Amino acid sequence: MPGLNIASSPLSTDYLNHFNEVVMLLEMLPVSPDLVEDVLAWEPRGYEEHFRRSSFKRREEILEAHAGLPEAMRQGLEDLSAEATRLVVVAQGLLRRGLDAAGIASVCEVAVFAIHTRIARLDAFIARSGEERRDPEEVRRQRRADALLGPSGGSGDLEASLPS
């Protein structure tokens, strides 16, 4: 679609900023604990909602393009977005426990890696117009990060090692 930031894709990578913002906060949190409220204030937002709320110049075109996506592509985008969102929500839940500095650093380190991986997958999905290819090594690293955070928001190794 002409005018979007990826000419060969009907999707816009601007959506990734929603996740990049919270990752930036998580990266700074261990040295700036006062940012915890900003991390906790982050709210889930799907692709469509992100653009509906934005002042992005071409948002109407982006929303039209999204509405015209094949169902499988729209579902793939939603699934990847839900994975990234779940990781942020799990990290938020752990941070609400009032952890000490070491606990905060551990949560942030694992969460940043896991969310970055999901952002990279979303970016590739958008750039390839809905086609996802995954490197086996990346899959292995992601499974380890998921195990540390708890793959469905449950008790992962990291969560289990933190004070109650």
Order of alpha helices (4+ residues) and beta strands (2+ residues): alpha-alpha-alpha-alpha-alpha-alpha-alpha-alpha
